[in-house]
Amino acid sequence: MKDRQEGLVSVVIPCYNAGPYIVDCLNSLQAQSYKKMEVILVNDASTDQTQSIVEKWVEKSNPPFPIIVCNLPINIGFAGALTVGYFMSSGEYIAVNDADDISHPLRFEKQVDFLEENQEYDLIGTNYQVFTDINLKESGQMANWLEYGDAIRKVYAEGGHCICHGTILFRGKIFDMLGGPTRRIHGAEDYEFIVKFLNAHLNIENLNEVLYYYRQHDQQRSKKFYGGDNSG
């Protein structure tokens, strides 16, 4: 099993044609109160200017964390890009941040604190807020489809979904044990990944606090599959 670095959060960003949004995403990571982190950006053969935009951001911003950019030669899809990032991670914890979304500055601090204080849990999501403009003072709609506590397992047992995939942070050792999402159910890879945790009798939870901002736009992946803003 991989020797993971204690306390380190490996933030995995699967990225495909996210040029218009990726700087906002990276800026939100640079603003995190939790400083022991690495960022792994898996550029899934984007056909826009994503690669050059990221390179310019790194040169200009000089982030306080290592940022590893993996430019894939061919497009392998969402689940494949995530799994590549998970394999590249070194952290005790692995977090997801979608390339077009923004994390609250306290997100990782609060999620790590939860898992530190609740050793019986292995994955923690958060509530989120939808926005259509970078001005977050224009309050968008808060998610109302999430569940908490014992209700989470019941929802998934009935085929439902109640964790926003972009908000998850989980113990790296669980990935080493279970592996990442598969491409067996196209468009529902995140659902299957959560079910994998539950089937292994692992405990998961959501924080009720809004610690993530989900950008609503015409090209987003969830709109393609679901036609709505239930960020999977």
Buried (B, 14 or more C-beta within 10 A) or exposed (E): EEEBBEEBBBBBBBBBBBBBBBBBBBBBBBEBEBEBBBBBBBBBBBEEBBBEBBEEBBEEEEBEBEBBBBBBEEBBBBBBBBBBBBBBBBBBBBBBBBBBBBBBBBBBBBBBBBBEEEEEBBBBBBBBBBBEEEEEEEEBEEBEBBBEEEEBBEBBEEEEBBBBBBBBBBBBBBBBEBEBBEBEEEBBBBBBBBBBBBEEEBBBBBBEEBBBBBBBEEEBBBBEEBEEBBBB
